[in-house]
């Protein structure tokens, strides 16, 4: 893949921007310094900005010619609430905050494209550079849409990319259809009657019911859903009791559900509710059942995925098939409103990390993670060429 000379020449400048963002991570909807930096750079390059969408979102508007066609390119800008163990110079300055998912790198790649657009505009139409807050659990995409993103920036399609450790640096992967799962949480409280552990007949013990319920949930996947459908039910927390000789009055279960389609999600939620209520009633318990839907599944549009694959291939990039993951991504909200594609760019195996990196693997959401700066000119070139090819038809 041939990279733009101006982005290669600006490699150190762009890397310094990325590392500055990494050193100053900000959590969802609090990315004020980050959004100020992005806006300042865009304006310094002569690119008008729209601010305030999704509270701390920034959109750069790059126009050329007279065509009404428009395309959106998205990068997420928020960090994670975790402590970094790396000790290199650009490690996080804030305990409990870290860019452990590469959003600093995603931001730098889109800024690289903006820098190129400030000098060269080989397209007819409009490119919207969408710097989105709060991907990590805050639903920043949803909030930008609520605040009028698509009304103020009427784009025909939108594209996004995520770095992927383990995939060779600069290699791409994509697939049509569902690629990231829906993300959902549940909380169930089984309420019985406490008693002395030596006199269980005087109480109504919720603990064995909770144990049966955990097992019963798995039958939804194996006996209710079609075998060709995909879903995950994970009970990840069980809280009960305070003493070894006391039967507790209640048990609380919490966990997550992941699916690739909304009909499967509807089915799982319905059966989980019915099993919880039915088992509670069978053992004379009361039950509170809560099911919270977070991000919908990320479903790529076929035509836009074919476009990205063909464009990347023609650029000389290596493109492989993306095996869908049960992780979640709020780019899904954009794809419910607009055609588009969300794909991967390889971050390598971690060999790029400088000295004083943590001993852990360079995987997403790991305290030893660091983005591969070699991808910044690759990603910048990719975004420019995708936008140009899309707008020039």
N, C-alpha and C positions, 0 to 999 in steps of 0.2 A: 504494500500500500504506500503510494507516494504521498508524502506529507508536504504541507505548504511551507515554503522556505521562511516566510515571515514568522510562522509559529515555531519552527525549529530555532530560529535566531532569538526568539523571545523566551526560550525554554527556561532560563534561569529566572527571569522576571515572573513568569507564570508559576513556576515552582515556589518562588518566594511568597506569592499570594496564597497559594494552597497551604503552605506551611504556617503562614500567619493565621489563616482561618483555623487550622488544626490546633494551633497553640491557644486559641481563644474560642473554645466550643460553647455553644449556647443551646439550651433546650427549647422544646416546642413552644412557639408563640412568644418566645423571649429573645429571638435572634436579632436584636436591635443593632448591635455593633456589626454583625455580619451583613445585614441588609443595608446599613449605612455605607459599608465598604463597597458592596456591589453597586449601589446606586451612584456612588462617587466615581467609581471606575467607568461605568457606562456613560455617565454624563461627561467625564473627561475625554472619552473617545467620541463624543458628539452624538450619542445615542439617547433620545428622550426616554424617560422612565415614567411608569405608573406605580404608585406606592399605596400601601394600605389595604390591598386585597388580602384577605386572610390575616389581617393585623400587620404582619411583618413581611408579607410577600412583596416582591419587586418584579416588574415586567419591563423589559427593554423592548422598544419598538423600532425595528429597522425596516425602512421603506425604500423602494426604488421603482421607478417606472409608473405605469398607470393601471396595471392589472389589479382587479379586485381579489385575486387569489391570495390566501394567507395560510401560513403554517405555524404551529407552535412547537417549541423545543423546551423541554422541562428538565430542571435540575432541582433536587431537594437540598436544603441548606442547614437542617438542624442536626444536633448531636444526640448522644445517648446518656442517660443518667448512670454512668459507671466510671470507675476510677482507672486511669491508664497506668500501666506498669512500665511502659517504655521510658527510657531516661535520656533519649537523644534531645538535641537542642530545641526541636519544635514540638516536644511532648506537651500535653495539656497543662496549662497554668492553673487550672481549677480542679481541685479534688472533687470526685463525684460527677465529672462531666468529661466526655471523650467523643471524638469523631471515630467511632469504632465500626462504622458502616461505610465510610468512604464518601459521605456527602460533601466533605471538603473538596474531594477530587472531582465529584460530579459538578460542583459549582465552578471549579477551575477550568474544566473542559468547556463548559458553556461560556465562561468568560473568554476563553481562548478564541472561540468562534466569534464572540462579540468584537474582540480586538481585530480579527481579520475583517469582519464586516465594516468596521469603521474606516477601512482603507479600500476595500474592494467589495463591490455589490454587483455580482454577475447574475442577477436574477430580476424578474419582473413581478412585483407583488410586495408582500409584507411578511417579515419574520418576527414572531413574538417570542422573546427569550424569557421563559417563565421560571423565576427563582422562587421555589415554593417552600414555605415553612412547615414544620410540624408533621413530617411524614411518620415519625416514630411514635405512633399511637394517638396523635392529635387530630388526624384527618385534615391536614392542611389543604389538600386538594379540594375536599368537600367545602371547606370554608372559603377558599378563593372563588369557587363556583358560586356559592351563596352570595358573595359580595359583588358578583357581576363580571367575573373574568370573561366569560364568553360573549356577554353583551358589549363590553368595552373593547374586547379583542376578538372580533368575529373570525375565527380561524376555521379552515376547512378540515384540518386534521391536526393531530398532536402526536408527538413521539417522545419517548423517554428511554434512558438506558441506565443500567446498574452495573457497577464493577463486580466481578465474580472471581474470588480467589480459587485457585486450582485449575482454572481455565488459562491456557497460555496467554501471556501478556500480548494484547493487541488482537487476539482472536475474538470472533463474535459468535454468539449463539442466539437463536430465536426459534419460535414456533407459532403457528396460528392457533387460535382457540384459547382455552384456559391455560395459563402459565403460572400464576400465583393463586393460592387458595383464598377463600373467605376466612376472616378471622372473627371468632365469636367467643364469648365467655359465659359461663353459667355459675350460679350460686344456689345451692340447695340446703335448706335447714330442715332436718328431721327432728320433730319435737315429741318427746315422750314424757316419762315420769321418773325422776331420780329415786334411787333406793340404795340401801347398803349392799355392797357387793356380795355379802353372805346371804342376803335375802332377796334375790332377784324377782321372786314371785310377787313382791309388793310394789314393783315398779313396772314401767314399760320401757324396755331397753332399746334405744335407737341404734346402738353400735352394730349388732348383727344385721339389722335392716340396711344400714349403710353399706356393709360389706356385700350383701346380696345385690344392692343397687349398682355398685361399681361393676360387678360381674354382669348384671343384666344389661347394662348399657352396651356391652360388647356384642350382645346378640342383635342389637339394632344393625350393626355393621355386617354381621354374618348371616342373619336370618330374616331381616326386614328389607334392607336395601338389595337392589340387584347386584349380583356378583361383579358385574362390569362397571358399577359405579364406585366412586372413590370418596372416602370420608375418614376422618380421625376423630375419636372421642378420647380425650385424656383427662382423667381425674388427677389433678396435680397437687391438691391440698385437701387434707382431712383433719379437722380440729374437733376434739372431744375430750372431756374429762379434765379433772385437776388432781385427783388422788387415786391410788391403786385400789382402794377398797370402797369406792363410790361409783355406782352406775350413774352416768351423766344424764341430765335432762334432755340434752340436745346434741346433735352432731351436725357439723357444717362441712359440706363438700364444695370445692370449687375446681374449675378446670377450663379447658378450651376445646372447641369444636372447629374443625377445618373441612371445607368441601370445595369442589370446583364448580358446582352449580347451585343455583338457588332452590330448585325443586328438591334436591337431596338435602339441603339445609332445612327446608321446611319439614321434610319427613323426619329428620333426626330430632329437631326441636319438639315436634308433636309427640314422638314416641318417648323421648326422655321425660316429658311432662307427664304422659300417661303412666309410665312405669313408676315414676316418683310418687304420684298420687295413689296408684293402685297398691304398691307395696306398703306405703304408709297406712292406707286404710286396712289392709289385711292384718297388720300388727297393731292396730288401734293407736296410730300415731297421727299427729298433724304434720303438715309439710308446707314450707314456703319455697316456691320455685321461681327463680329469676333467670332469664336468658337474654343476654345483651349482644346484639349484632354490631360488630365493629366495621371492618372493611369488607366490601363485597369481593367476589373473585375477580381477578384481573384476566380479562378475556380479549385477546388480540383479534383485530379484524383481519380477515383473510387477505383482502386486496392490499391493505397497507403493509401487512407482513411480507407479502410477495414483493412489494415495492422495495422495502428495506433490504431484503435478501438480494434482489437483483442489483440494487444500487451498490451495496457493499461488495458484492462479487465483482462488479465492473470496476470498482476502485482498486481491486487487487487484494482485498482482504480475505482471510480465511474465515469461512462461515460454517458453523456446525449446527446440529439440531439441539435445541434446548429441551432437556427433560424437565417437565413441570415440577415445581416444588410446592410443598405444603406451607411454605412461608407466605406472608401476606404483604401487600403493597398498595398504598392508597392511590397510585396511578389508576387504579380500577375505576375511581369516580370519573375521571376524564373520559375513559373509554365507554362509560354508560351514556355520555353526552355527545361524543365526537368519535369519528373513525380514527384509528391510530394503531400503534404497535409499541410494546415495551420489550426491550431486548437486553442482552448481556454483552459486556466487554471484559475480556479476561484480565485479571489483575496479577497473574503469575502465581508462583509458589511461595513467595515471601522472601526470595533471595535479594530483592531490591532494598530491603530494610537496612538502614545504616547501623553502625556500631551502637551499643547500648540499647538495642531493641530488647523487648521482653523475651523470656524464654518460651512463651506460648506460641501456638501456631498463628500464622497471619490469616485468620479466618474472620468472617464477619461477626460482629458482636463479641469479639475476644479482646481482652485488655492489652494484648501484644500486637494488635492489628496496626497496619499503616498502609495508606494508599500508595500506589506505584506512580511516581511523578512522570515516568516515561510515557504514560498514557495521555498526558495532558495535550501534547500536540496531535496525538492520534485521535483523541476524542474531539478536539477542536476541528481538525480537518474533516472528520466524519460528519459533524453537525453541519458544517458549511456546505459540504457536497450534497448531503441529504436535502437540505433546504433548497439549494439551487436546482437540483434535479426535480424536486417536487413542484416548485413554482414555475420552472421552465417547461414542465410537462413532458 
